[in-house]
C-alpha cells in the first residue's frame, strides 16, 4: 500500500483521532518530552500502533524538513471524498449546504489556513480542481494544524460542471472578487451556498466567475490592494457563519 509521512504534533494527533487514515507507525525524537507528545503516545498505545524512537537528524531526513516538532507518522494516503458522496452526506443531514470551492489556490500554506477556518465554521466540504490548485499534502495538513484530517475534501476534473451540479441540488454559487460592487455583507448567506474563492494573483478564472449566481467583494480601505486568500476566505466564511447562527 502507498503511504506518506505526516509530521507535527497537531497533524499526527488529529490523524489518529479522526481515524480516517490507517496509521502504520509513529516516530518520536528521543530527546523530546511534552504533554502533547504523551497524548500521541497514549493514542498509539491504545491503537497498537508501532512506535519508533529516533534521533533528531534521522527524523529530519525521514520527513524532509525540520518543522516536525519531534513527531511524525507513516499513514495511508489522504482520504478524498467523492463529490456525489459529499452531496448525499449533506442531504442526509439538515439538507442545507455550506460548501467552499477553491480556484487557483496554489500555495500549500494558504490552502492549509483556509481549511483550518473552514473546519472551525462548520463547512460541509471543500471542493478543489485537480489542476491549478495545491493538493492535500502533509505540508497542507501541517499548515492546517491537523484540520485537514477532519474536513471532507473532494477534487474534481471540471469546476464549472461541478458548479452546475451544485445548482441542480439547490445550491447558490457565491463568488468573491475584489472588483465586485456588491459587498459580502449585503448578501444573504443563510441558505444552501457554495463560496468560490480564487488565488491571490489571478483570482477566480473568468469561466468560473461567469457561472457564479452572485459576485461579492470584501470592503477594504487603505493602500494595500487586497487581502491574501486565506484572510479573504476567513472573512467570507465567518460572515456566512454569523448569518447562519443568527438565523
C-alpha positions, 0 to 999 in steps of 0.5 A: 500500500502507498503511504506518506509521512505526516509530521507535527504534533497537531497533524499526527494527533488529529490523524489518529483521532479522526481515524480516517487514515490507517496509521502504520507507525509513529516516530518520536525524537528521543530527546523530546518530552511534552504533554502533547507528545504523551497524548500521541503516545497514549493514542498509539498505545491504545491503537497498537500502533508501532512506535519508533524512537529516533534521533533528531537528524534521522527524523529530519531526513525521514520527513524532509524538513525540520518543522516536525516538532519531534513527531511524525507518522507513516499513514495511508494516503489522504482520504478524498471524498467523492463529490456525489458522496459529499452531496448525499452526506449533506442531504442526509443531514439538515439538507442545507449546504455550506460548501467552499470551492477553491480556484487557483489556490496554489500555495500549500500554506494558504490552502492549509489556513483556509481549511483550518477556518473552514473546519472551525465554521462548520463547512460541509466540504471543500471542493478543489480542481485537480489542476491549478490548485495545491493538493492535500499534502502533509505540508497542507495538513501541517499548515492546517494544524491537523484540520485537514484530517477532519474536513471532507475534501473532494477534487474534481476534473471540471469546476464549472460542471461541478458548479452546475451540479451544485445548482441542480441540488439547490445550491447558490454559487457565491463568488468573491472578487475584489472588483465586485460592487456588491459587498459580502455583507449585503448578501444573504448567506443563510441558505444552501451556498457554495463560496468560490474563492480564487488565488491571490494573483489571478483570482477566480478564472473568468469561466468560473466567475461567469457561472457564479449566481452572485459576485461579492467583494470584501470592503477594504480601505487603505493602500494595500490592494487586497487581502491574501486568500486565506484572510479573504476566505476567513472573512467570507466564511465567518460572515456566512457563519454569523448569518447562519447562527443568527438565523 
